[in-house]
Amino acid sequence: MKHRTDHNQNEIIKAFLALGCDVFDLSSVGNGLCDLVVGLVGINLLVEIKSEKGKLTPAQTEFFKTWKGQKIIITTQAEAIQLVAATRKRAYLENSKPTTRSKS
């Protein structure tokens, strides 16, 4: 099968990079694996890029059903920005929870 990337992939990668994320392009791997791994605040996200009307291939559908880690489908730069904001907020909230100390 010929390797193909969605027309919006480069602009979405640029958005992630502008927000200070690390981005590694996995789109040439195939076999249902997501297009990108995006790293920020100690979290790695698998990101599938689709056009607005794009659909998952059967291999991608199977991957999304079986992969136990974090994965998401992104279609626009705005969704990338929202994902980064939500991930940073979640990381902040998890890291700011009060800890309990054991009595000595």
N, C-alpha and C positions, 0 to 999 in steps of 0.2 A: 504494500500500500504506500502510495506517495505521501511524504510528509507535507503537511499544510498547517499554517498558523492563521488564526483569525485576524482580520484586518485591524482590529482594535488592540492587538496584543502589545505593540510597541508603545502606544500612548499610555496604556495601563502600567507597563513596566516603568516608564518615565515618571508616572505619578507616584508609584511606590518608592522609587529612588529619591525623588524630590522630598518625600516625607521621612527620609533617613533610614529606609529599610534596606536590608540586603536582599538581592534577588538573584536566583539561579534559574536559568531557563532549562527546563526538562522536556520541552515540547518534542524534541527529536527522539525521545526514548520510546514513546508509543506504548502499546499493550495496555491502554486504559489509564496509565499514570497521568496525573495532573500536569498542566503546562509549566507551572512555576512552583518553586519553594521560596517563600518569603519569610525572612527572619526579622523580628523586632522584639524588643524588651524581653529577650530570653525565650521567645516563643517562635516555633516554626509552623508555618501554615502552608498547606498544599492548596494551590489556587488553580482552578480550571478557568481559562478564558474562553468565553463564547460570545458570538455576535448576539444582538438582541433577540433574534429569532432562531439562534443556533440550538441544536439538540445534542445531547450526549450520544456517543456511539454505544453499541452494545457492550464493548469492553469497558468504556468509561462508566456506564451504568453499573456494571458488575463491581468495578473498583469502588464506586461510591457506596454500594450496598455493603461491601465486606471490609473496607478499611476502617480500623478502629480509631485512628488518629483524626486530627482536625483537617477538614477539607471544605472548600467553598467554591461556588461558581460566581465569577465576576463578569459583568458585561460592559461596565463603564468606568471611567476615571472616578466619578462620584462614588460609586460603590467601593472602589479601592480606598478612597479617602475615609468613607464611613467604617470600613473594616479596620483600618489602622487606628482610627479614633476609638472604636469599641474595644479593640485588643489592648490598647494602651490603658484605657479606663479599667478594664478587667484586671490587668496586671497590677495597676496601682491599688485597686481595692483589695486584691488578694495579698499584696505586700504590706498594706497598712492595717491589717486586722490586728487587734491587740493579742498579745501572747500571754499565756498564763505561766507564772513561775511556781515551781514547786517550793514548798516551805522547807527550810533547812533546819 
